[in-house]
Amino acid sequence: MSSLSISAQHTSGTLDSKKVKVINTLDPICKMKTSMSLSDTAFYKNKIYGFCSKSCKTEFKKNPVKYSK
């Protein structure tokens, strides 16, 4: 059983990275700085991961173990 869940999904642009605290400074998929382009998040193993796009989050959800290291 996976502990992956959606913590936020936004369609109106980027999230305010000062209000949303994620554990990663780079998107685990494309390596963009999350502080500059945070648009979505996922909750995995009690941590919030930030992503620059929905497509990066979708890729992360396919194999979170690989990308959460």
Wavefront OBJ file of the C-alpha trace (Angstrom):
o trace
v 0.000 0.000 0.000
v 1.419 3.361 -1.006
v 1.422 6.368 1.292
v 1.229 8.781 -1.641
v -1.582 11.281 -1.622
v -2.408 14.614 -3.169
v -1.858 17.499 -0.790
v -2.617 20.345 -3.175
v -3.630 20.787 -6.749
v -3.851 24.204 -8.318
v -4.913 25.251 -11.770
v -4.460 28.990 -11.386
v -0.678 29.222 -11.841
v 2.037 28.778 -9.267
v 1.709 28.289 -5.525
v 3.172 30.803 -3.094
v 6.383 29.004 -2.138
v 6.631 31.147 1.019
v 3.330 29.717 2.294
v 3.776 26.104 1.128
v 6.730 24.359 2.762
v 8.134 21.529 0.659
v 11.163 19.409 1.508
v 12.810 19.637 -1.909
v 14.522 22.673 -3.429
v 14.535 21.072 -6.888
v 11.686 19.331 -8.681
v 12.667 15.636 -8.373
v 11.740 14.985 -12.010
v 13.010 17.916 -14.100
v 15.349 19.539 -11.520
v 13.788 23.019 -11.791
v 14.011 25.124 -8.623
v 10.761 24.731 -6.748
v 11.160 28.176 -5.190
v 10.824 29.719 -8.654
v 8.163 27.495 -10.202
v 6.128 25.627 -7.556
v 2.750 24.725 -9.050
v 1.749 21.437 -7.407
v 2.578 19.229 -4.427
v 2.298 15.612 -3.332
v 2.381 14.142 0.171
v 4.547 11.033 0.464
v 5.762 9.364 3.670
v 4.777 12.353 5.819
v 6.661 14.828 3.606
v 5.421 17.390 1.091
v 7.200 17.349 -2.265
v 6.929 20.288 -4.645
v 6.694 20.168 -8.439
v 6.912 22.698 -11.249
v 4.038 21.091 -13.162
v 1.291 18.507 -13.020
v 3.242 16.319 -15.465
v 6.231 16.154 -13.096
v 3.919 15.264 -10.218
v 2.301 12.552 -12.363
v 5.728 11.074 -13.132
v 6.651 11.151 -9.425
v 3.437 9.290 -8.541
v 4.411 6.441 -10.887
v 7.490 5.632 -8.785
v 7.790 7.798 -5.661
v 10.453 5.576 -4.105
v 12.808 6.310 -6.986
v 12.362 10.083 -6.827
v 12.077 10.629 -3.073
v 15.675 9.651 -2.336
l 1 2 3 4 5 6 7 8 9 10 11 12 13 14 15 16 17 18 19 20 21 22 23 24 25 26 27 28 29 30 31 32 33 34 35 36 37 38 39 40 41 42 43 44 45 46 47 48 49 50 51 52 53 54 55 56 57 58 59 60 61 62 63 64 65 66 67 68 69
